[in-house]
Amino acid sequence: MRPVVNRLPVLCAALGLVLLAGASGAATAADAASAAEPNTQVPAGANWYAPRGMPDRIVASPLQDAASGFAVAWRTDASVQAPMLEVVVAGDSPDMGVPRELQAQTTPLRTENGLAHQHRVEVDGLQADTLYAWRVQGDRTWSAWHHTRTGGTAEQPLTLLYFGDTQNKNLSLGTRVLREGMRHAPDARLALFAGDLVSGGDGEDDNEWGEWFAANGALPTSMLVAPAPGNHEYFEEFEDTPQERRVLGTHWPHVFALPGNGAPGVAGTSYWFDIQDVRVVVLDGTSALDLGTARAQAKWLDEVLAGNPRRWSIALIHQPLFSPRQDRDNVELRRHVLPVLEKRRVDLVLQGHDHVYGRRGGLAPGRATPQYLVSVAGAKQYRLSPQARQDMAPVGEDTQLFQVVRIDGGQLRYESRTATGRLYDAFLLRQGHGGDRQLEEVTEGRIEPRDCARAATLKGRTDRCWE
């Protein structure tokens, strides 16, 4: 017998009786006149994101050495088998010369939108710091020519973007954050996504991936994209049975063409690469927490960082080491992964999962690094825990954010900005004598910390600020 569910909060939300909190409640009066928005903009029964002969979902990702090339993944319908990619040094004339041709590997992928063919090519042997034009083949047709610049030398400045979870309402509300990030960092060569790119598991998984690409626009072909897997890139198999387990979703292995140099047993969802003077290491927090791979990933992480010839290091993982959301505590990550991050003095640990903003330093007194960051780009917004308000600064609720990181020689500048481009957090890391980092807070131009003014969401949930 199914349990009796109290539907009063949902009914109240539908009638517009949203509870407002505090003196700032008037600012949320618009909530009362609106209903909860669906997760995608695809009407029921519509088939907007069915694969076609025209290539789509095109994305470039770094090779292990980003200066030597990149890998490309894209999608077509099942009529296209082993298509070609053409690449040439970009030129000012439409006649750019004879392109190099590379044949793709093709994998079928069946979704609610029909059978697709996913293609991938590694474009290697390229020159460092060079702008390349490239296009991918479909059914008797080609994509546009895209421009992507390879990684430069260690001495060159690097700009990158970092996004927390996009996950929900990607097209409706995620688009503005992603494109604002591109506007603030037009020179970015790399975009890092901290997992939960889509929500998944609701029968619209493929539609959500379609909207993720639509929201990103030109970003996945104008810079390199490096994502971490989140728990929503997995699904529960045999749910509510003794055999219940986490299984990686079918899209992840095919949507991106990522380096295959990850931890043993986690090679498809963990990886590392070098770009200019930075080593980036991507971990799979869901596998670590739910599939027992924390120890193996920590050992691999230590080995990758021990041989790091780069001046800077960044770790990307979905679940936070120090969770700013109430009632979350990722013990296995702190037991196994945290000691390696501290020992190797990773500069930035970029995280998502908790749908709030928070920053804190590492465990060693007087040491500037690691800096642990948690951010959210998408519409779903949670609430901060009292512990986060005590241990982290700044913190924030009810705010969509993107981050710009600029590295130039011995200095790293970090900025967190809101969906409208306002500065929320900023600091500098400077390399001192012996490689130690010095932290300098940048407070000029920051807006005041933001808190959630709602007592409940439009669906009546009090544990969240927005759905």
ZIZI-V363811 format. One record per backbone hydrogen bond with DSSP energy under -0.5 kcal/mol. CO is the residue of the C=O (numbers start at 1). NH is the residue of the N-H. E is the energy in kcal/mol with one decimal. If there is no record, write none. Layout:
BEGIN
[[CO | NH | E] [CO | NH | E]]
END
This chain:
BEGIN
[[5 | 7 | -0.9] [7 | 11 | -2.5] [8 | 12 | -3.0] [9 | 13 | -2.2] [10 | 14 | -2.4] [11 | 15 | -1.9] [12 | 17 | -3.2] [13 | 16 | -1.2] [16 | 18 | -1.4] [19 | 455 | -1.3] [19 | 456 | -0.7] [22 | 25 | -1.6] [23 | 26 | -0.7] [24 | 27 | -1.3] [25 | 28 | -1.7] [26 | 29 | -1.5] [28 | 31 | -1.8] [28 | 32 | -0.6] [29 | 32 | -0.9] [29 | 33 | -0.5] [30 | 33 | -1.0] [31 | 34 | -1.5] [39 | 169 | -0.5] [41 | 43 | -0.6] [43 | 46 | -2.3] [47 | 50 | -1.0] [52 | 77 | -2.1] [53 | 139 | -2.2] [56 | 75 | -2.6] [59 | 73 | -2.3] [60 | 225 | -2.6] [61 | 71 | -3.2] [64 | 66 | -0.6] [64 | 274 | -3.0] [65 | 68 | -1.9] [66 | 151 | -2.3] [68 | 126 | -3.0] [69 | 63 | -1.2] [70 | 123 | -3.0] [71 | 61 | -2.9] [72 | 121 | -2.2] [73 | 59 | -2.3] [74 | 119 | -3.1] [75 | 56 | -2.1] [76 | 117 | -2.6] [77 | 80 | -1.5] [79 | 81 | -0.6] [83 | 104 | -3.1] [84 | 137 | -2.0] [85 | 102 | -2.5] [86 | 135 | -2.0] [87 | 100 | -3.0] [88 | 133 | -3.2] [94 | 96 | -1.2] [97 | 99 | -0.6] [100 | 87 | -2.1] [102 | 85 | -2.8] [105 | 120 | -1.6] [107 | 118 | -3.2] [109 | 111 | -0.5] [109 | 116 | -2.7] [111 | 114 | -2.0] [114 | 111 | -1.7] [115 | 78 | -0.6] [116 | 109 | -2.7] [116 | 118 | -0.5] [117 | 76 | -2.1] [118 | 107 | -2.7] [119 | 74 | -2.0] [120 | 105 | -2.4] [121 | 72 | -2.7] [121 | 123 | -0.6] [122 | 124 | -1.0] [123 | 70 | -1.6] [127 | 130 | -0.6] [130 | 132 | -0.6] [130 | 150 | -2.1] [131 | 90 | -2.2] [132 | 148 | -2.1] [133 | 88 | -2.5] [134 | 146 | -3.5] [135 | 86 | -2.3] [136 | 143 | -2.6] [138 | 140 | -1.2] [141 | 138 | -3.2] [144 | 146 | -0.5] [146 | 134 | -2.1] [148 | 132 | -2.7] [151 | 129 | -2.3] [152 | 276 | -0.6] [153 | 156 | -1.4] [158 | 407 | -3.1] [159 | 189 | -2.3] [159 | 190 | -0.7] [160 | 405 | -2.8] [161 | 192 | -3.2] [162 | 403 | -2.0] [163 | 194 | -2.5] [165 | 377 | -1.5] [165 | 378 | -2.9] [166 | 168 | -2.0] [167 | 199 | -0.8] [168 | 379 | -1.0] [169 | 173 | -2.7] [169 | 174 | -1.6] [170 | 175 | -1.1] [173 | 177 | -0.5] [174 | 177 | -0.6] [174 | 178 | -2.1] [175 | 179 | -2.5] [176 | 180 | -1.6] [177 | 181 | -2.2] [178 | 182 | -1.6] [179 | 183 | -1.9] [180 | 184 | -2.0] [181 | 185 | -1.4] [185 | 188 | -1.9] [189 | 224 | -2.3] [190 | 161 | -2.6] [191 | 226 | -2.7] [192 | 163 | -2.8] [193 | 228 | -2.7] [196 | 166 | -0.7] [196 | 167 | -1.1] [204 | 208 | -2.4] [205 | 209 | -1.9] [206 | 210 | -2.3] [207 | 211 | -2.3] [208 | 212 | -2.2] [209 | 213 | -2.1] [210 | 214 | -2.0] [211 | 215 | -2.7] [212 | 216 | -1.8] [213 | 217 | -1.4] [216 | 219 | -2.3] [218 | 221 | -1.3] [218 | 222 | -1.3] [219 | 222 | -0.7] [219 | 223 | -1.3] [220 | 60 | -2.8] [224 | 191 | -2.7] [226 | 193 | -1.6] [230 | 233 | -1.4] [231 | 234 | -1.1] [233 | 249 | -2.7] [235 | 237 | -0.7] [235 | 247 | -2.4] [236 | 239 | -0.5] [237 | 245 | -1.9] [238 | 241 | -1.2] [241 | 244 | -1.8] [245 | 237 | -2.9] [247 | 235 | -2.4] [249 | 253 | -0.6] [251 | 254 | -1.9] [251 | 255 | -2.5] [252 | 256 | -0.9] [256 | 258 | -0.7] [263 | 266 | -2.6] [266 | 269 | -1.3] [266 | 270 | -1.5] [267 | 262 | -0.5] [269 | 229 | -0.5] [271 | 282 | -3.4] [273 | 280 | -2.9] [274 | 66 | -2.6] [275 | 278 | -1.3] [277 | 312 | -2.2] [278 | 275 | -2.4] [278 | 280 | -0.5] [279 | 314 | -2.5] [280 | 273 | -2.2] [281 | 283 | -0.5] [281 | 316 | -2.7] [282 | 271 | -1.6] [283 | 285 | -0.8] [284 | 288 | -1.9] [285 | 289 | -2.3] [286 | 290 | -3.0] [286 | 291 | -0.5] [287 | 291 | -1.7] [287 | 293 | -1.5] [288 | 294 | -0.9] [293 | 297 | -2.6] [294 | 298 | -2.3] [295 | 299 | -2.2] [296 | 300 | -2.2] [297 | 301 | -2.8] [298 | 302 | -2.3] [299 | 303 | -1.9] [300 | 304 | -2.5] [301 | 305 | -2.4] [302 | 306 | -2.0] [303 | 307 | -1.2] [305 | 308 | -1.5] [307 | 309 | -0.6] [312 | 279 | -1.9] [313 | 347 | -1.2] [313 | 348 | -1.4] [314 | 281 | -2.6] [315 | 350 | -2.9] [316 | 283 | -2.7] [318 | 352 | -2.4] [321 | 323 | -0.5] [324 | 385 | -2.7] [325 | 328 | -1.0] [329 | 331 | -1.8] [330 | 333 | -0.5] [330 | 334 | -1.6] [331 | 335 | -2.4] [332 | 336 | -2.1] [332 | 337 | -0.5] [333 | 337 | -1.4] [333 | 338 | -2.4] [336 | 340 | -0.5] [337 | 340 | -0.7] [337 | 341 | -2.0] [338 | 342 | -2.4] [339 | 343 | -2.6] [340 | 344 | -2.7] [341 | 346 | -1.9] [342 | 345 | -0.8] [346 | 370 | -0.5] [347 | 371 | -2.3] [348 | 315 | -2.7] [348 | 350 | -0.6] [349 | 373 | -2.8] [350 | 317 | -2.4] [351 | 375 | -1.5] [352 | 354 | -1.8] [355 | 382 | -2.1] [357 | 396 | -1.9] [358 | 374 | -2.3] [359 | 393 | -2.4] [360 | 372 | -3.1] [364 | 367 | -1.8] [370 | 362 | -0.6] [370 | 372 | -0.6] [371 | 349 | -2.6] [371 | 373 | -0.6] [372 | 360 | -1.8] [373 | 351 | -1.6] [374 | 358 | -1.9] [375 | 165 | -0.8] [376 | 401 | -2.4] [381 | 465 | -3.3] [381 | 466 | -1.8] [382 | 398 | -0.5] [383 | 326 | -0.8] [385 | 389 | -1.7] [386 | 390 | -1.1] [387 | 391 | -2.6] [388 | 392 | -2.5] [394 | 359 | -0.9] [396 | 357 | -2.6] [400 | 419 | -1.2] [402 | 417 | -3.2] [403 | 162 | -2.3] [404 | 415 | -2.2] [405 | 160 | -2.6] [406 | 413 | -3.1] [407 | 158 | -2.7] [408 | 411 | -1.3] [410 | 431 | -2.9] [411 | 408 | -2.8] [412 | 429 | -2.9] [413 | 406 | -2.8] [414 | 427 | -1.8] [415 | 404 | -2.5] [416 | 424 | -3.4] [416 | 425 | -1.6] [417 | 402 | -2.4] [418 | 421 | -2.3] [422 | 418 | -2.5] [423 | 447 | -2.5] [425 | 416 | -3.0] [426 | 442 | -2.1] [427 | 414 | -2.6] [428 | 440 | -2.5] [429 | 412 | -2.8] [430 | 432 | -0.6] [430 | 438 | -2.5] [432 | 435 | -1.6] [433 | 436 | -1.1] [436 | 432 | -4.3] [437 | 368 | -0.6] [438 | 430 | -2.3] [440 | 428 | -2.7] [441 | 443 | -0.6] [443 | 446 | -1.8] [450 | 397 | -2.4] [453 | 21 | -1.7] [457 | 460 | -1.9] [461 | 457 | -2.0] [463 | 383 | -0.6] [466 | 381 | -2.2]]
END
